[in-house]
Amino acid sequence: MKPSGVCAQFVQFRLLIVAIACLLPRPSHARDELRFFSFEHVKSDNDARDRMVALDVSRTSPLLHYQFQEAPTGSLSPSVKSIEFDRDMELTDSEVESVFKRLISAGTFKLPRSSEHCGEGNLWDLSGSLGGREFELSHRLFPRGGIRKQIDEAIKSIVHEFGLDQINGPAYATIGRKAGTNTIEASDLQDRPNPPAVSESEGDLIPPRETTLQELISHADKFDGKRVSVVGFYHSDFEGNELRFQEKSDERENVWCEVISSFAPKEVAFKQDTWARVDGTFLKGPSGHFGMWPGEVTRVTRFDVQAARVLTER
């Protein structure tokens, strides 16, 4: 049966609306953005480290930003690698759209809300706005399965496919694309050095070299990555954990000091406002909060309280 005149006109009108809709661009959500952050402590029989991953992508500024850091907190190997790099890559609008779709398909909107972000421990956070829907999800436990694991794997896959997980080159760089090949362009940090993404230091079992804080700071390149033994005045407060040259001295004369090796004897512990001999690994700076210290002594394996006169006798 043929449709009546009114019905036929209605059908034609609907077909016209569908045709116009297909020709018009789909509405975009200008505020679409996603932020991912994870932090976990990984430990084996001879190595322990803190691993941090951060990823940001936005439709407003089609830039994929990726950070990765593995900071050893203890190692029984003769040498240990540290990894820290920051990468930016400009994406096309279609690539940004693809990233968002993949994360939605992985189950972003199926994640339950959580208030686990309070307290210490491993962290796994996902927040942003997609398709007009805002979300902020935080979990204390690192995912081992389920939807969060799917999203975590999707993020790793995206990072790998765009080549942002390559650790060659400087710590801070922009990834460019020429003739289908990725290129690494070092970022201009102005007055700050741009170190390599991978560095090596001596393991915790290497015998330390006795020296002084003044010598460490004056010859930072010589001692960088080496195990050292120094005497200083330990003081800790908000955003300031340091081994001082004197009981009251400027940051430029002191070194940052806050990490006890995961393999140190149980009795090793920092004691506030005391002179002590400290064994650990020296890393040249800038170090500490806002990079205000010229270096740091980390992965501490010895903290022996001593009298102040020990320092003056050296």
N, C-alpha and C positions, 0 to 999 in steps of 0.2 A: 504494500500500500504506500502510495506517495504521501508525504506530509502535506497538510493543508497549507494555505497561503501564509497564515500567521506563524504556524510552526516552522515553515521553511525559512521565513525571514528570521525567526529566532535562531535557528540552526546556523544560518549564514552569519548572523551577528556574532554568535559565539565563536565560529571559526575565524572571523576577522579579529576578534579580541585575542585569541590564541596566537594568531599569526603576528600581530603587533607585539605581543608579549615576548615572542621568540626573538624579535628583532631588537627590542630594547635591551640595554645592558642591565645585568642583574645588580640590585642595590648592594653596595659594599658597606661594610661596617668599619668606618675610618678608625675607630678606637681599638680594633682588634690587636691584641698583643698577648704575648705569653712569656712568663718568666719561670725558669726552672732552677732549682738549687738542690744539691745533695752533698752530704758530708758523712763520711764513715771512717771508723778506725779499723784498719786491716792489720792483722798480726799473724805471723807464721812462727815456726820454731826459731828462726834466726833473723827475722826482720819485722819491724812494726812501723806503720806510717799512717798519717792522716791524709785521706783522699777527698778532694773537693772538686765538684763539677758545677758550673753555672752556664746557663744558656738563656739568651734573650732574643726574641724576634718580634717585630712590629710591622704593621701595615703602613703606619704613618711614615716611618723611615725604614724602607725595606732593607734592613741590615741584620745579618745573623751574627750575633756576638757570642763567643764561646771562650770559657776559661777552664783550665784544668790545672790541678796542683796535687802533687804527691810529696809531702814533707815527711821525711823519716823521723820517727821519734825514738828509734833505737835500731841497732844493727850489729850482729855478731860476725858479719862478713868482713874481710879485709878492707873492702871499699864499698861504698853505697851511693846510689844515684838519687838525686833529687830532680823532680820535674815540675816546671812551672811555666805556663805560657798563656798568652791572651791573644785571641784571633778575631778579626772582623772580616766579614765578606758581604758584599752587596749582592742582593738577590733581585730577580725580576718579580713583577707582580704575580705572575703565574707560579713561580717557585714558592713565594710566600704562601699563596693560596694552597699549594700542595702540602706544605709543611703543616698548616693548620688542619687540613682535612685528615692527614695521617694521624695526627695526635687525637683528633676527635674520634676517628675510627678505632684507635687503640683503647678508647674508653674514658677519655677525660671527663665527660659528663656523667659517667657511671660511678665515679669515685665518691665514697661517703665523706661527709664532713668530719673533721677531726680537730680536737683541741690539744693534740699531743705535742705541739710545738713548744710548750712550756717545759723547762727543765733541761738537764744535760743528756748527752747521748747522741747516737746517730740521728741525722736529720734527713728528711726528704720532703721538699716543698714544691708546690706547683700553684701558680696564681696567674691571673690575667683576665681577659675579656675576649670571648669568641662568639661571633654571631649574635651579639647583643646580650650574651649571658656572661655575667661575671662570676668568678670562682676564686677561692683562696683555700688551698688544702695543704695541711702540714701534718707530717707523721714523724714520730720520734724514731720508730724502727725502720731500718732500711728494708726495702721490699725483697722478699725471697720467692714470691709467687703471686698469682692473681692478676688483677687489672693493673695495679701499680707496677708490677714487673713488666707487663706488656708495654706500658707507657715508657718505662725506663729503657727497655730494649729499643723502642721506636726512636727515642731521642738519640741513643747511641748510633743507631742506623743512619739517621739524618746527618749527624755530625760526621760520620765516616764517609758517607756518599758525597758530601761537599768537600771532603779533604781537610776538615778543620782539626783532625786529631793527629796530624803529622807533627812530630816533635823536633824535626830538624829546624835549624835556623835560630833566630833571636827569640827572646821571651815574648816580646811585644811586636806584633806584625799584622799587616793586612794581607788577605789572600785575594789576589787578582786572577783573572782568567784571560788567557791569550791563546787563540787557536785551539781551544779545547784543553789547554794545559794550565794547571794552577801555578801561580807564581807567588813567592813570598817577598813582600816588601816591608822592610824593617820600619817600625814606627819611629817618628822623631820625638824623643822624650825631652828635648831641649837640654836642660842642665843635668839630667839624670842619665846614667849609663843604661844601655840596653843589653843585658847579659844573655848568654845562650840559654835556650829553654832547658837544657839538661846540664847538670853539674855533678861532680863527684867529690866525695869527701872520705876521710878515713873512718873505718868502723870502730865500734866502741872498745874493741879488745886491743887496739894499737896502743903501745905505751905512750903516754903523753909527754910533751917537751915542757920543761919548766921555763917560764918566762914571766914577764910583767905585763900589766895592762897597758902601760905606756908603749912597750915594745910591740904589742899586738896592734895597737892603733896606728903607730908610726910605720909599721911594715905589714900592713894588712894583706897585701898580695902574697907576701912570703908565707904567712900563716894560714891563708884561706884554705879551708877544708881540712886542716891538720888538727890532730888531737893535742891539746895544750893543758898545762896546769898553772893556774895563776892564783894570787891572793888578792882579795878585794873585800869591800864592805857591802854586804847584801842588803838591799832595801826593796820592798815591794809595796806599791799602792795602786790606785785606780789608773789603768793605762800606763803603768810604769813599773817594770820589773827589771832591776839592774844590779850589776856588780860595779861598785864605785871605786874610783881611785882614792878618794878620801871620804870621810863620813858625810861631808856635804861638798859635792863637786858637780860641775856642769855635765850635761849628757855627752858632750864632745870628748870628755875625759873618761867616760864610763862605757860599758858594753851591756847590751840587753841580755837578760838571762831569765828564762822562765820554764824550760823543758827539762825534766829529769828523764833519762833514758828508760824505756820500757823494760830494759834488761838490767838496770842498776840494782844493787842489793837493796833489800826492803828498808834498811835503816837510813838510806840516803834520802834526806829531806831538807828543803830550804828552811833556814831559821832567820826570822826577821831581825834586821838591824844588828848583825853580827859580822865580825871579820872571819873569813873562812878561806881555806884552800879549796879551790874548785877545779875538778878535772872534767873536761868536756871537749866538744868539737867547735872550733872557731870558724865563723862565716863572716866574711867582710860585708859591710853594710852598703847602702843605708839599711838599718834594721829597726825593729820595734815600731811602736805607735807613730804613724806619720813619718817613719824613716828618720827619726831624730837622733838615733844612735849610730856611731860609725861602724859597728859590728855587733856580733852576738856570740855568746858561748852557749851552745845547745847540746842536747843529749848528754846531760850531766851524769857522771857515774860516781862522783865523789864530792861530798860537801863536809869538810872537817872544820869545825869551829876552832879559831886560833886567836891568840892575843894580838892586839893592834901592833905591838912592837915587832912582830914577825915581818911586817911590811917594811918598816923603817930599817931593819937590819939587812935587807937585800941590797 
